[in-house]
């Protein structure tokens, strides 16, 4: 078996150890010379081995934005197979979310919607994937999902196209850190449909007591949230002024006041359900 075949087979299997051993022998493992053949990164992305993909990008300097002759990118391969963590890694490494194959016109969002990969769709949407792009059939990703009988996912994408955007998902939460599936990390976070930023208490003079005030939530209301989640901290130290909750509920917004870990869990569940949810997440006491 030739070294080229060994490289391709290892990538298809997602076998990092085998590929690293071949690389250690001085063999070029990128496989990028022939534009009609998939690169090793393409094959690794399809296999779903995140460690292998990360190794290729970091150690071998594989290009996450490397297209094949029909404009098929590694992110297409990962999205088609529903490997959400690989898609997230590629985006962080510089892959573009809106590249389209030629002539089929499939963006990664079309590919993941076609196969009904909900989490991958959420990762792409949170990274700015365009829900209005059309493929050679003239379909948006929502219409592609519907053609494949993924009706719930199609409905979520339809709502997102109308402006009811899916919010970023909290992928990591620990003391002092709120990590999002967009790659952003904050100490405390403001989250809303289609975006997020650091929640800097200094902007409004907020303290643990008397707690969250209307000035902290006004930005979330501007994004037409139907549910607001206000966290209490991991040690339940952060309070919310009672008149704030009353004023919010008087507007018809559903308000949930939860311990921070529970707040993150509820937020992710509501995002997955396609709800317009905003949140103030405090990661410490």
N, C-alpha and C positions, 0 to 999 in steps of 0.2 A: 504494500500500500504506500502511495506517495505521501510526502509530508503535507501536500495540499489537501489530500483526502483525509488525512489524520486530523488536520486542523478543523476541517468542515464537520467531520463526525463528532469531534469533541465539543464543538460549539452547539451542534444540534442536540447533543445529550445534555448540554449545560454542565460539562465536566471541566471545572476550573483547574483541578489538579493536573489532568492530562494536558490541557492547553498550556499551563504554566511550565510543565516539563518540556514541552516542545519549544516554547519560547526560550527556555534556558539553554537550549542547544544552538541558539542563534538563528532560528528559523523565523521568517517574517510571518506572523500569525494574523495580520490584518485582512488579507485577502481582498484588497481594494483595487487591484490592477485592472480587472476586467469589468467595465461598467454594466455588462449584461448579467454578471453573477452577483449574488448577494454577498455582502461583506460578512466577515466573522461577527461583527457587532450586530448586523441584522439577524443572523442566525441565533446569536445569544439572546437577543431581545425576544425572539419568538419562543425560545426555550423557557424564559421567565426566571433564569437564575440571576438574581440581583447582584450577588457577589461577583459573578463572572462579568456582567455588564460593567460594574464599577471598576473592576480590575482592568478591563480592556481600555476604558476611558482614562483611568488614572496612570496606569503603568505603561500601556502600549500606545497611549495618545490616540486612540480611535476617535474619529470625528463623529459626534452625535448628529451632525447635520450633513452626513454623507448620503447623497442620493444615487440611486441606480438609474438605468437608462429611462425607465418610465416614471421617474421622479418619486420612486418608492423609498421612503426614509426608514431608519431604524424605529422611529416612533410609530410608524404605521404597523410594523411587525409586532411591537409590544401591545399596541391598542387593539389590534385584531384578535389577539389571543387573551386579552383581558388582564394583562399583567400590570396592575395599577401602580405598584411600587416601582417597577422598571420605568414606566412612563414618567412618574414623578422625578426619578433620578435623571432621566434624559432631559427633562425640562430644566432642571436645576443646572445641568451641564451645558445648557445653551441651545437645546433643540427647540424648534419653532412649533407652536401648536396648530398652525393653520396651513401647513404645507399640503398641497393636493397632488395626487397622482395624475399622470398625463398619458392617455387621454381620458381616463375614467373619472377624474375629478374628485376622487375620494380623499377627504381630509381624515386625520386620525379620529375625529369625532364621528364621522360616518362609519368608520371601521368598527369602533367600539359599540356604536348604536346598533349596527347591523347584527352584531352577535349578542346584544343585550347585556353588555358588561357595565352594570350600573356604577360600580365604584370607579372604574376607569373614566366613564363619562363625567363623573363628579370632579375627578382630578383635572381633566382637560378643561371643563367649564371654569373651574376656579382659577386656572392659569390663563384664562382669556380666550379660550377657543370660540370661534365665531359660529354661532348656531344658525346663521343665515346662509352659509356657503352651500352651493348646490353642486351635485355630482352630474355625470353625463346624462342621467335620467331626469335631471331637473329637480332632484329631491334635496331637501334640507336633511340634516341628521335625524330630526324628529320623524320626517316622512319615511326615511330609510328604516328606522326602528319600527314604525307602524306596519310597513310592508312585511316585516319579519314577525309580526304579531307580538312585539314587545310594547304593548299598549300603555302600560303604566310609565315606562321610560319615555315613550313618545309624548305622553301628556306632560311630564316634567320638562322636557325640552321645549315643548310648545309654550308652556308658561314662562320659561326662561327667555324665549324669543320675544315674548310680549313685555319683557322687563321684569318678570318675576324670577330673578336670577337665583340660582343655587348659591348658597354661601360657601365659603371655604370650610373644609372640615378640620377639626382639631385632631391632628395625628399623634401628638405627643404632649403629655401634660405631667409636669412634676413641679416640685417646689422651686419657684422662681422662673418657670419657663412654660410658655404656651407655644407649642410648635404646630404650624399649619401645613396642610398638604400642598400649599404653594411654595413651601420652603422657607417661609418667613417664621421668625421666632421672636416673641415678645415676652417681657416680664409680666405685664398685664395687657389684656387685649380687648379692643372693641371690634365686634364682628357684626356684619350685616349682609343682606343678599348681594352678592357680587363683590364684596370687598372686606378689608380689615385694616386696622392700624394699631399702633401702640396706644394703650389707654394711660395717658400721662396725667396723674392726679394734680400735678402742679398747674395745669391749665385752668382748673376750676377751684383750686384750693381745697380739694376733697381730703378728708381724713377718715380714719376708721369710725370715729364717732364725731358728729352725728351720722356720717356715712354718705352713701350715694345721694346726689342731689339732682334736680331736674336738668341742670346744665350738663351733667354727664350723659344723659340719655337723649338730649335734643337731636344730636347728630343721627342717632339710630332712627328716630321718628321721621327724619327727613327721607329715609329710605323705605318708607311705607311698610314697616314691619307689622305683622299681625300678632306676633308673639315676641315678648321681651323676656330674656332670662337675666336676672340680676344675681350675681354670685355673692356668697357670704364669707368667702375665704375658706381655707382648709381647716382653720381652727374656729370658724364662726365668729370672727372678731369684727368683720366688716358689716356695718349696719346700713340700712336704707331708711331715709326719712319717711315716716308714715304718710305724710302729705304727698310725697312723690308717687307712691304706689296708688294712692287714691286718685290722684290726678290722671295717671296713666290709664287706670281702669275706667275712668269716666270717659275717656276717648274711645273706648271699645277695644283697646289693646289687651290681650291676655298677658298677665304678668306672673312670672314664676320666680320665686325667691328661694334659692337653693344653695346648699353647701357646694363648694367649687367643683369637686370631682363629680358630684351629681349634676351640676350645671353643665359641665362639659359633655357628659353622657347624654343628657336630654337634648342639648343643642345638636349634637351629631345625629341623633335619632330624628329630630325634626327636619334637619337639612336633608337627610336621606329620604324623608317622606315628601320632600318638595315644598315644605312650608316656608313662608317668608318670616324668618326668625332673626332677631338681633340679640346680642349678648354682651354683657360686661363681665369679663372673666378676670378675677383676682387670683393670682397663683400662690400667694403666701398666706399669712395668718388672716 
